């Protein structure tokens, strides 16, 4: 029995190595349509925002572009669908969008009860508080009795209640669904505090303060009250599509680790480094294993950039958001971003 079991196992492994990844119904539909439909936020600077010509840019948008580059070899083959925090899960469950890339926190119940698969974490975040300097508050512990603006149907709303309860404080929630209406309520004084993921608060302070006030009139309090691992989400049932989304993020991270970027990727094709040759498809095999073109990583890096390029271009120190890499630095630079090996 041992001999035959071993032979069977060897046969299975050989079949897996020699065969192409099997496409599922979601990936088949995307290929037939010729466009990836990506659910993004309604508009948050640095993460997902259309410009005056309707072109979407941002860190979350780059995730969608990377997936399109892996599937089609063309990062422009994406349709962006802006979604509120309450409608995003209905949109993906119903098939209105193929994936979510809109600052969605991966949690146990979302992963299980909602029928979703979360892929690689694209941004490690945490919930914070934005206040007007005139309030004279220096710490979240001073917010007892405050009126707080918050979006419904979010981990933010739940974390807010937990934090105030744990610290024996009370608050008055102002619950508004649309992000622009939440911001307007805060800036017009309907609430003392705006709570959200810190990344969204930085974006709000950088891009949404109505004149004559300026960003300097508002502060983000020092407390981070939660873990918010933000990740793309796809529906249960198409493992290959989930793999492509996951490994597109890992490709951007692995490229940064190897020093491969959008400017030098063509030169890197000549590298003698076995890892670089494998990633860029000079040594074939990784594309076949994933069921995409062998140049999938090359296409992502050439058209979108590595993770560091995307971060600095959209939210980094030279942007209005001025966010430090922090937890989102590579693992070998003190951060949490870590790519599983492409091999």
Secondary structure, 3 states (H helix, E strand, C coil): CHHHHHHHHHHHHHHHHHCCCCCCHHHHHHHHHCCEEEEEECCECCCEEECCCCCEECHHHHHHHHHHHHHHCCCCCEEEEEECCCCHHHHHHCCCCCEECCCCECCHHHHHCCCEEEEEEEEEECEEEEEEHHHCCCCHHHCCCEEEEECCCCHHHHHHHHHHHHCCCCEEEEECCCHHHHHHHHHCCCCCEEEEEHHHHHHHHHHCCCCCCCHHHEEECCCCCCCEEEEEEEECCCHHHHHHHHHHHHHHHHHHHCCCCCCCHHHHCCCCCHHHHHHCCCCCCHHHHHCCCCCHHHHHHHHCCCHHHHHHHHCCCCCCCCCCCHHHCEHHHCCCECCCCCC
